Amino acid sequence: MFVTRRTILAMGAALSAAAATAVAPAASAAPDIGKSAPAFTAIDTKGNEVTLADLRGKVVVLEWTNHQCPYVRKHYGAGNMQKLQAEAARDGVVWLTIISSHPGSQGHVSPAEADRLTASRDASPAHVILDEKGTIGRAYKARTTPHMVVIDRDGTLVFMGGIDDRPTADKADIEGATNYVRAALEAVKSGQPVETPIARPYGCSIKYAPEARS
């Protein structure tokens, strides 16, 4: 999988830096299109260990979410995110929904609450991960909800950023929008380069836990 240098340079500025239990990647690791995706291990809401390295050979989608965010409600309320999850699942894609809101902040939920939320909106991620310390979110420089990442079968980061090109909270704007995640998954499936590997993220800021100060 490859992307053009022109595309990366033109759009790179748009993605400047904004778990249950998660293992932090090395300090030097950073999300870089065309490079290995930052490694992580986490425990999902059902108590299962999820390790990115174990998913090598499968396409992986990371979706940052916050059920109280109007931009997230736009995509879930219209069934747009669920449709994309179902399409991905049919192609064997592993979809990881990640909640990086820290305890006491908007969007934070318990594992049981997260599972009830998933069921109530007919969502179908393979795993839901509570990234309470923001370990995974910061490793991927996730900035907003929703914030999307696509990783190919070789563990290479091939897309990151906004779900589409309509940065609004209006459900009516979904129709006719260019869905960058769907396009990236189709490109990976057909063995083609991802035309838009970096898209400007939009939505609510992720409610990270304050970082420890020395």
For each residue, the residues with C-beta under 8 A, 3 or more apart:
1: 34 152 154 156 158 188 193 194
2: 34 193
3: 7 8 33 34 158 193 194 197
4: 7 8 193
5: 8 9
6: 9 10
7: 3 4 10 11 195 196 197 198
8: 3 4 5 11 12 33 34 197 198
9: 5 6 12
10: 6 7
11: 7 8 14 15 196 197 198 199 200
12: 8 9 15 198
13: 16
14: 11 161 198 199 200 201
15: 11 12 31 141 143 160 161 198 200 201
16: 13
17: 141 143
18: 141 142 143 144 205 206
19: 22 40 42 43 98 129 130 131 132 133 135 136
20: 42 43 44 45 111 129 130 131 132
21: 41 42 43
22: 19 40 41 42 129 131 133 135 136
23: 39 40 41 42 135
24: 40 135 139
25: 29 38 39 40 139
26: 29
27:
28:
29: 25 26 38 39 139
30: 38 141
31: 15 37 38 139 140 141 149 157 160
32: 35 157
33: 3 8 157 158 159 160 197 198
34: 1 2 3 8 156 157 158 197
35: 32 156 157
36: 39 155 156 157
37: 31 52 60 140 149 151 155 156 157
38: 25 29 30 31 52 139 140
39: 23 25 29 36 51 52 53
40: 19 22 23 24 25 51 52 135 136 139
41: 21 22 23 49 50 51 52
42: 19 20 21 22 23 49 50 51 129 131 136
43: 19 20 21 47 48 49 50 129
44: 20 47 48 49 50 127 128 129
45: 20 111 112 114 115 127 128 129 130
46: 111 115 127
47: 43 44
48: 43 44 127
49: 41 42 43 44
50: 41 42 43 44 54 55 96 127 129
51: 39 40 41 42 54 55
52: 37 38 39 40 41 55 60 151 155
53: 39 56 155
54: 50 51
55: 50 51 52 58 60 94 151
56: 53 153 154 155
57: 153
58: 55 92 93 94 153
59: 88 91 92 93 94 150 151 152 153 185 188 189
60: 37 52 55 93 94 95 96 150 151
61: 88 93 94 95 96 148 149 150 151 181 185
62: 96 98 136 140 142 148 149 151
63: 81 95 96 97 98 125 146 147 148 149
64: 98 99 100 137 142 144 145 146 147 148 206
65: 69 72 97 98 99 107 145 146
66: 69 72 99 101 106 107 145 204 206 207
67: 72 73 76 107 109 117
68: 72 106 107
69: 65 66 72 73 106 107 145 203 204
70: 73 74 169 204
71: 74 75 144 145 146 168 169 202 203 204
72: 65 66 67 68 69 75 76 81 145 146 203 204
73: 67 69 70 76 77 169
74: 70 71 77 78 80 168 169 170 171 173 174
75: 71 72 78 80 81 146 163 174
76: 67 72 73 79 80 81 82 121 123
77: 73 74 171
78: 74 75 171 174
79: 76 82 83 122
80: 74 75 76 83 84 174
81: 63 72 75 76 84 85 123 146 163
82: 76 79 85 86 121 122 123 124
83: 79 80 86 87
84: 80 81 87 88 179 181 182
85: 81 82 88 89 95 123 124 125
86: 82 83 89 90 124
87: 83 84 90 91 182 185
88: 59 61 84 85 91 93 95 185
89: 85 86 92 93 95 124 126
90: 86 87
91: 59 87 88 185 189
92: 58 59 89
93: 58 59 60 61 88 89 185
94: 55 58 59 60 61 126 127
95: 60 61 63 85 88 89 124 125 126 127
96: 50 60 61 62 63 125 126 127 128 129
97: 63 65 118 123 125 127 128 129
98: 19 62 63 64 65 128 129 131 136 137 142
99: 64 65 66 107 108 109 114 128 129 130 131
100: 64 131 132 134 136 137 142 206 207 208
101: 66 105 106 107 108 109 132 206 207
102: 105 108 132 133 134 207 208 209 210
103: 108 132 209
104: 108
105: 101 102 108 207 209
106: 66 68 69 101 204 207
107: 65 66 67 68 69 99 101 145 204 207
108: 99 101 102 103 104 105 132 207
109: 67 99 101 113 114 117 130
110: 113 114
111: 20 45 46 114 115 128 130
112: 45 115 116
113: 109 110 116 117
114: 45 99 109 110 111 117 118 128 130
115: 45 46 111 112 118 119 128
116: 112 113 119 120
117: 67 109 113 114 120 121 123
118: 97 114 115 121 123 124 125 128
119: 115 116 122 123
120: 116 117
121: 76 82 117 118
122: 79 82 119
123: 76 81 82 85 97 117 118 119
124: 82 85 86 89 95 118
125: 63 85 95 96 97 118 128
126: 89 94 95 96
127: 44 45 46 48 50 94 95 96 97
128: 44 45 96 97 98 99 111 114 115 118 125
129: 19 20 22 42 43 44 45 50 96 97 98 99 136
130: 19 20 45 99 109 111 114
131: 19 20 22 42 98 99 100 134 135 136 137
132: 19 20 100 101 102 103 108 209
133: 19 22 102 209
134: 100 102 131 137 138 206 208 209
135: 19 22 23 24 40 131 138 139
136: 19 22 40 42 62 98 100 129 131 139 140 142
137: 64 98 100 131 134 140 142 206 208
138: 134 135 141 142 208
139: 24 25 29 31 38 40 135 136
140: 31 37 38 62 136 137 147 149 160
141: 15 17 18 30 31 138
142: 18 62 64 98 100 136 137 138 147 149 201 206
143: 15 17 18 147 201 205 206
144: 18 64 71 147 162 201 202 203 204 205 206
145: 64 65 66 69 71 72 107 203 204 206
146: 63 64 65 71 72 75 81 162 163 203
147: 63 64 140 142 143 144 160 161 162 201 203 206
148: 61 62 63 64 159 160 161 162 163 180 181
149: 31 37 61 62 63 140 142 157 159 160
150: 59 60 61 157 158 159 160 181 184 185 188 194
151: 37 52 55 59 60 61 62 155 156 157 158
152: 1 59 155 156 158 188
153: 56 57 58 59 188
154: 1 56
155: 36 37 52 53 56 151 152
156: 1 34 35 36 37 151 152
157: 31 32 33 34 35 36 37 149 150 151 160
158: 1 3 33 34 150 151 152 184 187 188 194 197
159: 33 148 149 150 180 181 184 194 196 197 198 199
160: 15 31 33 140 147 148 149 150 157 197 198 199
161: 14 15 147 148 180 198 199 200 201
162: 144 146 147 148 165 167 180 199 200 201 202 203
163: 75 81 146 148 179 180 181 199
164: 174 177 178 179 180 181 199
165: 162 177 178 180 199
166: 170 173 174 176 177
167: 162 200 202
168: 71 74 173
169: 70 71 73 74
170: 74 166 173
171: 74 77 78 174
172: 175
173: 74 166 168 170 176 177
174: 74 75 78 80 164 166 171 177
175: 172
176: 166 173
177: 164 165 166 173 174
178: 164 165 183 196
179: 84 163 164 182 183
180: 148 159 161 162 163 164 165 183 184 196 199
181: 61 84 148 150 159 163 164 184 185
182: 84 87 179 185 186
183: 178 179 180 186 187 194 195 196
184: 150 158 159 180 181 187 188 194 196 197
185: 59 61 87 88 91 93 150 181 182 188 189
186: 182 183 189 190
187: 158 183 184 190 192 193 194 195
188: 1 59 150 152 153 158 184 185 191 192 194
189: 59 91 185 186
190: 186 187
191: 188
192: 187 188
193: 1 2 3 4 187
194: 1 3 150 158 159 183 184 187 188 197
195: 7 183 187
196: 7 11 159 178 180 183 184 199
197: 3 7 8 11 33 34 158 159 160 184 194
198: 7 8 11 12 14 15 33 159 160 161
199: 11 14 159 160 161 162 163 164 165 180 196
200: 11 14 15 161 162 167
201: 14 15 142 143 144 147 161 162
202: 71 144 162 167
203: 69 71 72 144 145 146 147 162
204: 66 69 70 71 72 106 107 144 145
205: 18 143 144
206: 18 64 66 100 101 134 137 142 143 144 145 147
207: 66 100 101 102 105 106 107 108
208: 100 102 134 137 138 211
209: 102 103 105 132 133 134
210: 102
211: 208
212:
213:
214:
